[in-house]
Amino acid sequence: MDKVIAISAFVTALLVMLAAFPEGLVAVLVTALVSALVIVLIRQNTTESHFLIQLFLVALILRMLFGVFLHAFNLRGFFGADALTYDWLGQAIVDVWFNVIPESNYVAQRAMSAGTPGWGMHYLTAIIYMFTGRNMLAAQSFCAVIGAATAPMVYICAQKIFNNNQVGKIAALMVALFPAFIIWSGQLLKDGLIIFLLVLAMTMVLQLQEKFNYLAVIFLIFALFGILSLRFYIFYMVAISVAGSFIIGQSGSAKSVARGFILLIVVGVALTYMGVLRTAGENFEKWGSLESVQRSRLDLAKSADSGFGGDVDVSTTQGAIGAIPVGFTYLLLAPFPWQLGSLRQSITIPEMIVWWASMPFLIMGLVYTIRHRLRNAIAILIFTLMLTLAYSIFQGNVGTAYRQRTQIQVFLFIFIAVGWTLRKEKKENKKLMNAAKRERLESHLREKKEKGLR
């Protein structure tokens, strides 16, 4: 298996270099450097390092192949036009840093303003371009590495909640191989980065529930800052989930409760010092009203043939609540077979069949988690519920719902893995019971036969 992965990685690197030389060579070097760091961290922090490194490399190869396919056939506009915007605005920031254009330039102001949604992606692209030149292949390769690194991070997160290798491996495999995750993290898009930061934040919360750790606090603050810079409204949900975990998710002892409050104070002071809470407040005032949500939802519903619920008004509390059932159905289950109106929707059907078939396991996993692992999983459960309800109200387009569902799926995969493992263990226990019954019956027959011979 190691040889197959090594050969595949070499062929992928060669394809990237041939797709656009010398930009492809630079992209391969960026990929190699960041991947080496990921591999070192996996080796130092996990007991299943060999499996996770293999999985990381497979996930990375798939994302790199998809990325070079987009580059070679100029399909970024088809699959993720936002990448072109990040390229444009990222280069504008670099131009300001090197005095090519003034900071007062309209494009530069848009790129550098913390009031612009997703401003963190502009700066990340600019930082990469500062070292590589204007190179979309290098920037999307960096995103691919982070997207692939989400798989081992999910394993660690699941392991901390359930202490079960099987659950962690199944969840990690789904993140690594599910087409939606490959598509959205194999491009110069913020989706893969957000997913990674979400899992990182939740993993650090779980670590801090066990014991205080300065490094975990730093990584948690970094994750929260990164989430705010990429998609500000998710920050509020993560912050509430983290706070709930530190208060509710403690063991109940005075020491653990005190630790939870101290952690809240430390994280809050750090975020305030960094200006995160002020920026979050400004963004909320500007974009957080139901009227703003209604305008965005209407734009999504009318932006393409895949829009839905264009007649729904969520500008009032009653309207927002009324929109949840339909929005929830589309968010979790769309696109449906009768919606095959475009190539992009049609290619999702094989993946959706697997997703629909996993619903019973999801329910089993959620029920088990709530009954037996509620304290450990409280942060993930709160966040997943809040974001699901928010997107159920906000979403008005099948394509966008399919894309942003990955931010919820990454945690739902853990519960699906729990359900699958429970079913597998149930079947194995049944086999063992049947085998024991057969053995007892055979023993009884042997004894009876021996008595007859006497």
N, C-alpha and C positions, 0 to 999 in steps of 0.2 A: 504493500500500500504506500509506503514511504517513497519508493522509487517512482510509482505512478504519479504521485503528487509532485515530486521533484521535476519529472519530465514535463508534466502539464504546466507547472510554474515557469519553466524555461521557455516552452513554446509560447505561452501567454506573453511573457516579457518580450520575446522576439517579435510577436505580432504588434505589440504596442510601439516598439521602436520603429518597425517598418511602416506603421500607419502614418507616422508624421515625424520624420527625422529633421532636426535634432530634438524637437519638442518631446518626442516619444522617449528618447534616451533620458532626458531630464525627468520625465514622469516615472520611469522605471527606477531611477535613483531615489526619488522622493518616496516611492512605494517601499523600496528596500529599507531605507533608513527608518521610516515610521514602523514598518512591520517588524524590524529587528527589536525595536523598543517594546512592542506589544508582546513578542515572543518571550523576551526576558521577563516581563511582568507576569506572564502566564506561568512560567517555570517557577517563579519565586512565590507565587500566591495560591497555587492549586495543587491538589494531590493527583489529579487526572491530567497532568500537563501534556502527556504524549497525545492523548485523544483530543484535547482541546486545541493543541497546536495544529494537528492534522485538520480539524474542523475549521479553524481559523483560515488556514491556507486554502482549503477547498472553497470556503465562502469568498475569500479574496479573489481567487481565480475566476469564479463565476461573475463577480462584480466587475472585474477588469475586462473580461471578455465582452460583457454587455456594454461597458463604457467605450471600448475600442470599436465595437460595432456601430454605436451611435456616431462616433467621430468619423469613421471611415465613410459612412453613408449620409452624413450631415443630417441626423435625425433628432437633434436636441430640441428643435422647435416642435417636433411631433410628440415626443415623450415628456419633455420638461423644459418649457420655454423660459422658466425662471432662471435657468442656468445662464442664459444670454444676458439677462439683466444683472446678475451678480458679477459676471465677467466685465461688463461695461462700467458698473459702479465701483467695483474693486480697482480697476485700472485708473479710474478718476481719482481715487484716494492716493494711489501711488504717484500720480502726476502732481498732486498737491504736495506730497512729501518731498518730491524732487524738483519743486518749483517750476513745473512745466505749465501748470495752470494755477490761478490764484484761488485761495480758499473761498473767496466770494463768488466764484463760479456757481451757476445754478445747479449743475450736475454734481459738483463737489459738495455743495451744501446738502443736497438730497442724500448723497452717499454717506456723509459723515454725521448726519443728525441722529441723535439718540431717540428722537421722536418718530423716526421712520420705522415702520414694522420690519423686523428682520435685519436691523442695522449690523448686528454681529456678523452676519454672513458677508456683508460688504468688507468689513475689516479683516476677517479671516482670509478672504480671497486676496485682499491687498497685501497682507503679510506674506502669503505664498508667492504672489507675483513679485514682491520685492526681492526674493531670492532666485526665482526661476525665470523672471520676465513674464510677459503676458502669455500664459500657457494654460489653457483650459484643461488640457489633458493631464497636466500635473495636479491641478486643483481638484479635478474630479477623482483622480487616483487617491489623493489624500482622503477624500470623503469615502472612497471605497474601502480603504483600510479601516477607518473608524466604523463603517457599517459592518465589516467582517468581524471586528473586535467585539461587537455587540453580542455575538453568539457565546463566546466564553464568559462574558460578563453576566449574561442571563443564567448560565450554568451556576456561577457563584451565587447569584441572587436566589435562585431556586434551592440551592444546597443549604443556604443559611436559614431558609424558611422551613424546609421539609426534611433536611438531613438525609436525602435519598438520592443516590447517584443516578438511578434510572430516571427519575423525574427531571433532574438537571440535564441529562444527556438528551432526552426527547425534546425538551423545550429549546435547548441550544440548536439541535438539528433543524427544528422548524424555522427558527430565526435565520439560520445559515442558508437554508435551501428554498424557503418559500419565495415564489416569483415576485410578489409585491415588494418584499424586502430587498431583493436583488435590484429591481427596477429603481426604487426610490433612493437607495443608498449607493448605487453605482454611477450616479451623476453628480454634477456640481449643484446639489440641492441641499437644503437644510434639514430635510426630513430624517435622513439617516443619522445626522449629528444629534438632533433632538432626541431620537429614540435611544441613542447611546447614553446621553446625559440623563435621561429619565431613569434608565436602569442603574447608572452609576449612583444617582442620588438615592434611590431606594436601597441599593446595596450598602451604601454608607450609613443610612438610617439603621438598617439591620445590624451593622457592625457596632454602631454607637449604642444600640439597645443592649448589646452584650456587655460592653465596657467602653469607658472613655478612651478615645484615641485621637491625638492631635492631627495625625495625617488624615484620618477619616473626616474630621471637621473641615480641614482645608479642602479636601476633595468635594465634600458636600457643598461648601460655599462656592467653589468653582463651578459645580454642576448647576446650582441655582442661578448664578450669574450668567452662565452660558445659555440656559433656557430662556431667561428674560431677554437676552440680546437677540435670540432667534425667533421666539414666539411668545410675546409677553403675557398673553392671557393664560397660558399653561403654567406660568410661574406662580400665579395665585393659587392654582389647584395643588401644585406640588408643595407650596409653602403651607397650605392648610393641612395637607396630608402629613407633612413632616411634623408640624405642631401637634396634630392629633396622635401621631405615633409616639412622640416624646411624652405626652401626657397620659394617653390611654394605654399605649402599648408597653408600659413598664410592668415589672413583675408585681408591683403593689407594695413593695417594701419602701420604707421612708427614704432609704438610700437611693433606690432606683428612681423614685419620684423626684427627689432633689436633683439627681443627675439630669433628668429630663428637663427640668426648669432651667438649670444652669446652661445646658446645651442650647435651649431656646434663646436665652439671653446672649450667649456668645455669638450664635449665628446671626441674631437680629442686629447686634451692635456692629458686627463685621459688614453686614449688608448695608447698614445705614452709613457707615464710614465710606464705603465704596460708592455711595450714591445710588445704590440699586433700588432702595425703597422709594426714594424721591422720583426716579425715572419710572418705576412701576406705577406710582400714583398719578403721574402726568399722563402716562399712556392710558390708564384706566379712565381718567376724566375725559380723554379725547375719544377713546374707542369703545369704552365699556358699557355704554347705555344700550337699552333695548332698541332705541331708534337706530343707533349705528349698526347693531346686529341685523335689524330688519333691512337696512340698505344693502349690507354685504350679502345677506341671504338672497335678496331679490336679484342682485347682480349675478350671483351664482346660478340661480334658477333660470335666468334669461340668457346666460352666456353661451349656451350650447344646447344641442338637441337632447342631451342627457340631463337637463334640468328637471326638477320636480317640485311640487308644492309652491308654484309661483303665485297662487291665490291666497296663500297663508300669510297672515299678519302676526308677527311675533313682537311687535312694538309695545304690546301690553302684557302684563303678567298672565292674564287669562289666555291670550293668544299663544304665548310661549309654551304654557303648559299643554294646551291643546295640540301643539305641533309635535310634541314628544313621541307619541306612538308611531306615527308615520315616519318621522325622522329617525327614530331608533331602528325601525325595520330596515330602512334603506342603508343606514350607517353600518349595521352588522351583517346584512345579507345581500345587498346589491353588489354588482349587477345581476339581474335575474335573466333566465333564458329567453324570455320574450322581449328583452331589451337589446338584442344583438343588432344594433343599428350601425355599428362602426367596427373597424378592425381592432381598435384598442379595447373595446368591450368584449369582442369575440375571443381574444387571446386569453382573457381571464377565466374562461369557463372551466378548464381542467382544474385550476387552482381553487375556484369557487366550489366545485364538487367536493374536493377534499375538505374545504372549510365547513361546508354545510354538514358533511358526514361527521365532523368532529364535535358538533353541538351537544350530543348526549354526553360525551366525555367532559365537555366544559361544565355542564350542569353538575355532573358527579363530582368533579374537582372542586367546584365552588362550594357545594354542600359540605364536602369533607373539610375544606379549609375553614369555613365559618364555624363548624362544630369543633374542630380539633386544633386549628392553627390560627385562630382569630387574632390573638395578641401579636404574633409575629408578622402576620400579613395585613395588619390594619392599615398601614400607609398605602400599600398597593391597592387594597380594596376601596379606600376612600378616593384615591386619585382616579382609579378606573371608573368608578361610578360617576364622579363629578365630570370628567371629560366626556364620558358617554352621553350624559344628559346635555352638556353644553353643545356638543356636536349634533345631537339630535334636534336641538333648537336651531342651531346656526346653519347646518348644511342644507343646500338646495340643489346640489349637483352630484350625480352618481360618480363621476370621475374624481371629484374632490373628496367625496366620502371614501371611495376606495383607497385613495392616497393617504388620507389622514387617519384612516382606520388602523394603520400600522402602529400608531402611537398607543393604541389600546390593545391591539393584538399581541404586542410583545409581552404583555403580562397575562393575557388570556391564554397564550400558549403554555404558560406554566401550569395553569389550572387544567388545561386539556391534558397535559402530561401527567398530572395527578390522577385524573379520571382514567386515563389509559392504563396507568400502573395499577390502580385499584382493580380494574377489570382483569388485568393479566394475573394479578396475585389471587383474585377470586377463582379464576379458572385453574390456576396451579394448585390452590388449596383443595378445590373440588377433585382434581385428579389424584392428589395425595390421599384424600378421604376415600375415594373409590378404590385406590390401590390397597389401602389399609383394610377396607371391607373385604376385598378379594382375598387378601392374605389371611384374614381371620377365618373366612369361609373355608379356604383350602386347608388351613390348620385344623379346623373342626372336622372336615371330611377325613383328613389323615388320621386324626385321633379315633374317629368312628370306625374307620377301616381297620386300624390296629386292634381295637377292642373286638371287632368281629373275628379277626384271625385267631384271637386267643380263645 
